[in-house]
Amino acid sequence: MCSVFLPDEDRVVNIVSEHLEPIVPQRSDQVKVILGEDREAVGQLLSIDNQEGVVKLTSGEVKILQLRFLCRMKKLVK
C-alpha cells in the first residue's frame, strides 16, 4: 500500500502500489528513495550515470543509487 496526498481534496488515500508507476527523475529533481536500505529518504538528484544516480540526501549524505530505486517528487506549493 502507498499513501497518496491529494492536495486539491486535502486528503490522503491509500492505493495498492501495483497501481502506481514512479516518475523517473531527471538531474536536479527532488527525489524520494522507494526501494532499498535508504527507503523513504529524500534528497536531490545531482547527476545520472547510466542506470545510477548521485543523490544528496537531506541528511547531507551523498549516495549512488540505482535509478529504479528513485522517484521524482514534486514540491507542494501552498
C-alpha positions as CSV (number, residue, x, y, z in Angstrom):
1,M,0.0,0.0,0.0
2,C,1.0,3.6,-0.7
3,S,-0.4,6.7,0.9
4,V,-1.0,9.5,-1.6
5,F,-1.9,13.1,-0.6
6,L,-4.4,14.7,-2.9
7,P,-3.9,18.5,-2.4
8,D,-7.0,19.5,-4.3
9,E,-9.1,17.5,-2.0
10,D,-6.9,18.0,1.1
11,R,-7.0,14.3,2.0
12,V,-4.8,11.1,1.9
13,V,-5.9,7.9,0.1
14,N,-4.3,4.5,0.2
15,I,-3.5,2.9,-3.1
16,V,-2.2,-0.6,-3.8
17,S,1.4,0.1,-5.0
18,E,1.0,-2.1,-8.1
19,H,-1.5,0.5,-9.4
20,L,1.2,3.3,-9.3
21,E,4.2,3.9,-11.5
22,P,7.0,6.2,-10.3
23,I,8.2,9.0,-12.5
24,V,11.9,8.6,-13.4
25,P,13.7,11.7,-12.1
26,Q,16.0,14.0,-14.1
27,R,19.1,15.8,-13.0
28,S,18.4,18.4,-10.2
29,D,14.9,16.9,-9.4
30,Q,13.9,16.4,-5.8
31,V,13.7,12.6,-5.3
32,K,12.4,10.0,-2.8
33,V,14.0,6.6,-2.4
34,I,11.3,4.0,-2.8
35,L,13.4,0.8,-2.6
36,G,16.4,-0.5,-0.7
37,E,18.0,0.3,2.6
38,D,17.5,4.0,2.2
39,R,13.8,3.7,1.5
40,E,11.8,6.8,2.5
41,A,14.8,9.1,2.4
42,V,14.6,12.3,0.2
43,G,17.1,14.4,-1.5
44,Q,18.2,16.0,-4.7
45,L,19.5,14.1,-7.8
46,L,22.9,15.6,-8.6
47,S,23.8,13.6,-11.7
48,I,23.0,10.4,-13.6
49,D,25.4,7.8,-14.9
50,N,23.8,5.1,-16.9
51,Q,21.3,3.4,-14.5
52,E,22.6,5.1,-11.4
53,G,22.1,8.5,-9.8
54,V,24.2,10.5,-7.4
55,V,21.8,11.8,-4.7
56,K,22.4,14.3,-2.0
57,L,20.1,13.3,0.8
58,T,18.6,15.8,3.2
59,S,20.9,14.3,5.9
60,G,23.8,15.8,3.8
61,E,25.0,12.3,2.9
62,V,25.8,11.7,-0.8
63,K,24.9,8.3,-2.2
64,I,25.0,6.5,-5.5
65,L,21.6,4.7,-6.0
66,Q,20.0,2.8,-8.9
67,L,17.5,5.0,-10.7
68,R,14.9,2.3,-10.3
69,F,15.2,2.9,-6.5
70,L,14.2,6.6,-7.0
71,C,11.1,8.6,-8.0
72,R,10.6,12.2,-8.7
73,M,9.0,14.4,-6.1
74,K,7.0,17.5,-6.7
75,K,7.3,20.3,-4.2
76,L,3.9,21.3,-2.9
77,V,3.0,25.0,-3.2
78,K,0.8,26.3,-0.5
